[in-house]
Amino acid sequence: MTLFGTAGIRGPVDGKVTPSLALSVGQAVGVEGESFVVGRDGRETGAALAAAVEAGLESAGADVARVGQVPTPALAFASRGRRGVMVTASHNPPADNGIKLFVDGVEYDRAGEERVEDRVEAGPELASWDDWGDSDDVDLLPEYQDAVAAFVRSSVVDGDRDPLADLTVAVDCGTGMASVATPQVLRALGADVRALNANVDGHFPARPSKPKAATLGDLSRFVQEGDVDLAVAHDGDADRIVVLTPDGDVVHEDTVLAMLAEHYVAASDVADPVVVTTPNASARIDERVTAAGGRTERVRLGALHEGIAREREAGGADTEVAFAAEPWKHVHTAFGGWIDGVASAGVLAALVAREGGLATLREPITERPYRKVSVECDDDAKPAAMTTLESTLPEAFPVGDVDRDYGVRVDLPDGSWVLVRPSGTEPYVRIYAESDAVDDLVATARDVVESAIANADR
């Protein structure tokens, strides 16, 4: 049985993520702890699924604190010192939903997810009737909002009471859970906030839940027509963030990552600050981290928490994981072990205010053209194709440094790079590339990939 993907359980509610599955997952994870916090995003199906999870947890003997509709990072924040279950499909369409599991502020690792899968498959082990858990309602949002604001003050501006007093920020909440967090945090920090689509509606009527250039036209036009210093947009559960310039242009996600990574490494007071990121992340991140005195380490997509744990275990007293991120999703390690788009909005806004504008933060970053290409490949052919690519891709770029840990990545001397990896959810092999001559790089890589797939299909 394989329930969990790269970001928890996720899928259509009329097929995969049903109330019976939610009940089974609740029962399976409920045996692992005495106390759980349960939250949900704004989707229409969230209340029923959260109720099923709660019933499963209580029948397994666990007590439950219900926090209602909250951003996923707020649920993760509340899971510190206990366990948590968030009912969300993040940026998926409204007919989908999902389940994410947390322990002490960190997502379940793969081993933990496999334990839950095994118990779901084996069937429930209910507690004795007189050991079933209780539940109550908890108002979580004020504490979370205050904590994010305090973190921004302490980590960027050293306690300045109103660090955003001269900043105007547009926030497109996408009728998702950012509506109850990001505008409030930015206003608490002194910003003039222009909030768009800031009511929670699980149908996502304003725009699709996944924020990207093609879906942020209204925000872009609003910014162009107004006097705004910074604009941000979130997905349905507020763990992702997209950033726009005062001209309404989307800033590349790796540039945002590089800004934040450089800030945290420069602010670190240890000899060996580390930034954990993923194989598809740009070399511009490595360049800025190195310039600030740190180093970059990579981990598979969807496993930032595992990479953080790995680096902490391997490092000594002089090592610190200063920041961890993959495109659009950031873990502010000094705040907590979870992905937090609300904290990203606050920290980035404070950096923009401190440095006198987004352009100043962006100026030192080398932004080469970036491409992502999908090549069709049946799931059964992926293993053989990737085995072939472990040798044929490096042969096509003989002057590059090769990393085979998470797909096959070749870094070239001029800062260009190409990564080939199989999709974990769709019948594709993905090509990621960054170069001043990116079209030529992709064309060469695509020829190699298509040849490997063709041989695997024979």
ABEGO torsion letter per residue (X at the ends): XBABBABEBBEBAAAABBAAAAAAAAAAAAAABABBBBBBBABAAAAAAAAAAAAAAAAAGBBBBBAEBBBAAAAAAAABGBBBBBBBAEABBAABBBBBBBBGGBBBBAAAAAAAAAAAAAEBBBBBAAABBBBBBBBAAAAAAAAAAAAAAAAAAGGBABAAAABBBBBBAGGBAAAAAAAAAAAAAGBBBBBBGABBBAAGAABBABBBAAAAAAAAAAAAABBBABBBBBBAAGABBBBBBAAGBBBBAAAAAAAAAAAAAAABABABBBBBBBAABBAAAAAAAAAAGBBBBBBBBGAAAAAAAAAAAABBAABBBABBBBBGBBBBAAAEABBBAAAAAAAAAAAAAAAGEAAAAAAABBBBBBBBBBBBBBAAAAAAAAAAAAAAAAAABAABBBBAABEBBBBBAAGBBBBBBBBAABBBBBBBBBBABAAAAAAAAAAAAAAAAAAAAX
